[in-house]
Amino acid sequence: MGGWERALDAAGVREPALRAAYGREREQVVAYKREVALAAGLLLPPGTLPHVIVATAFMHRTDDLLDSGPPATRRAASTRWREEVTAALDTGRTDRPELRPLLDSAEARPVLRARVRDFLAAADADLDFAGFATEADYQSYLDGYSLPGFMVVAALLGPDGDQTAYRAACRTFIDSSQRLDFVNDLAEDLADGRLTLPRQTLAEYGVTRADLTGGAATGPVRALLGALLDRADRDRAASGALVDLVPPAHRPMVRCLVGVEQLTATAARADLDALLRRSASPAKPALLRLLAREHLRARRVRRTRRVRGGR
């Protein structure tokens, strides 16, 4: 029996058709983010893995709807999707095969149901995106869109019961992560007509949108990008409690998430000029070392749990 089949058993997914539906969700995640599926399979406890895969696939499917086609088409698709998912969560039934695993996971992990509702209520914020005039506008976007989206998966890794302190740590972490993404994806976003850096911040450094689209890595542009990466680094460091707030079995995965962010920031900082042309990617040897280190830690946690459980 393979690891995925054992994970389905551990998650209590028994019915053959439902197991097949979970498998299709996993195939989708592997197709668009193979490294995420690999890390989750190596680092997460078997009973948690299928639910995280389903939540990740749901986010990918929703993002696709928000990103595909002209604005009117995307808005209509988003509305239909929100209504279909909400009705399925309300009734516990659906005619859409791709929603069956989500309903099953929401039944097993009720926190997922609440976080999916939160995100669906916030999803149109990205459709309405018109850039940020100020840092305060960026912070509002975090609260209104980025954090609800992150919590769909993150809630499954958090503590049982009250997640107030954990959510606050997630808020600090997603501030760092979103700021890093906006800096790292600057060239791609500008090519799509989106300026994701606050105009107030550009003005503080004497940088214009034309400076960025023109690809001129001037002193002010480098100072701007470096300062934004510094801010992301500080927020990432401030979110350090995040790892301690999750159950021990989930800490390898959360440390890996934080580690990937750190490696991405290092790669971005190594060549600020290149960010005006393309995104930076972490060095593969460093990623493999990170994954191997956390895999060993995950195995130790599981071994300890088996010993304490008498298995």
C-alpha positions, 0 to 999 in steps of 0.5 A, spaced: 500 500 500 502 506 497 503 512 502 497 516 499 492 510 500 495 509 507 493 517 508 486 516 506 486 510 511 488 515 516 483 520 514 478 515 515 476 516 507 473 509 506 468 509 500 472 507 493 468 513 489 470 518 495 477 515 495 478 516 487 475 523 488 480 525 493 485 522 488 483 527 483 484 533 487 491 530 489 493 529 481 491 537 480 495 539 486 501 535 483 500 538 476 500 545 478 505 545 484 508 538 484 513 541 490 507 543 494 505 536 494 511 533 495 513 537 501 506 535 504 507 528 503 513 528 506 512 532 512 505 532 514 502 526 518 498 521 514 491 523 517 492 531 515 495 530 508 488 529 504 485 535 508 491 539 506 491 537 499 483 538 498 484 545 501 490 547 496 486 544 490 480 548 492 484 554 493 487 553 486 480 552 483 478 558 486 484 562 484 483 560 476 476 562 476 478 569 479 484 569 474 480 567 467 477 571 462 475 579 462 472 582 469 465 581 467 466 573 466 470 572 472 465 576 477 460 572 474 464 565 475 466 567 482 458 569 484 456 562 481 462 558 485 461 562 491 453 560 491 455 552 489 460 551 494 456 555 500 449 551 498 454 544 498 456 546 505 449 548 508 446 542 505 452 537 505 450 535 498 453 536 491 452 534 484 459 536 483 464 531 484 470 536 485 466 538 491 465 531 495 472 531 498 471 538 500 465 536 504 468 530 507 474 534 509 469 540 512 466 534 516 472 531 519 475 538 520 470 543 521 475 549 522 475 548 514 468 549 513 468 556 517 475 558 513 472 556 506 466 561 508 470 566 510 474 566 503 468 566 499 466 572 502 472 575 501 474 573 494 471 579 490 476 583 493 481 581 488 476 582 482 476 589 485 483 590 485 486 597 483 492 598 486 494 601 493 494 608 494 497 607 501 500 602 506 494 602 509 490 600 503 495 594 502 494 592 510 486 592 508 487 588 502 491 583 507 485 583 512 480 582 506 483 577 502 490 575 503 489 572 510 482 569 509 485 565 503 491 563 507 487 561 513 483 556 508 490 551 509 493 554 515 487 553 519 488 545 518 495 546 521 493 550 527 492 548 534 485 545 536 480 549 539 481 557 539 486 559 534 486 566 536 493 567 537 495 562 531 491 567 527 495 573 529 501 570 528 499 567 521 497 575 520 504 577 521 507 571 516 502 573 511 504 580 511 511 578 510 509 573 505 504 577 501 509 583 501 515 578 498 510 576 493 509 583 490 516 584 490 518 578 487 512 578 482 513 585 480 515 584 473 509 579 471 504 583 475 506 590 471 506 586 464 499 584 466 497 592 468 497 591 475 502 595 480 502 592 487 506 596 490 503 602 494 504 609 490 505 612 497 511 608 498 514 609 491 513 616 492 517 616 498 523 613 494 522 618 488 520 612 484 515 612 478 511 606 475 514 608 469 521 607 472 519 600 474 516 598 467 522 601 463 526 596 467 531 601 469 535 599 476 536 606 478 539 607 485 532 609 488 529 603 485 534 599 488 533 602 495 525 601 494 526 594 493 531 593 498 527 596 503 520 592 501 524 586 502 527 588 509 520 590 511 518 582 509 524 580 513 522 583 519 515 581 519 517 574 517 522 574 524 516 577 528 512 571 526 517 566 529 511 564 534 507 561 528 511 554 529 511 554 536 503 555 536 502 549 531 502 541 534 509 538 534 506 533 528 505 540 523 511 543 525 516 540 520 511 543 514 510 550 517 518 550 518 518 548 511 513 554 509 517 559 513 524 556 510 522 557 503 520 564 504 527 566 507 530 562 501 526 566 496 527 573 499 535 571 499 534 569 492 531 576 490 536 580 494 541 577 491 539 580 484 535 586 485 536 589 478 533 582 475 526 583 479 524 588 474 525 582 468 523 576 472 521 573 479 527 570 483 527 562 485 530 559 491 537 555 489 535 548 488 540 545 493 538 549 498 531 547 497 533 540 497 537 541 504 531 544 507 526 539 505 531 533 507 532 536 514 524 537 515 523 530 513 528 527 518 524 532 523 518 529 521 520 522 522 522 523 529 516 526 531 512 520 528 517 515 531 516 518 538 508 518 537 508 511 535 513 509 542 508 513 546 502 510 543 505 503 544 505 502 537 
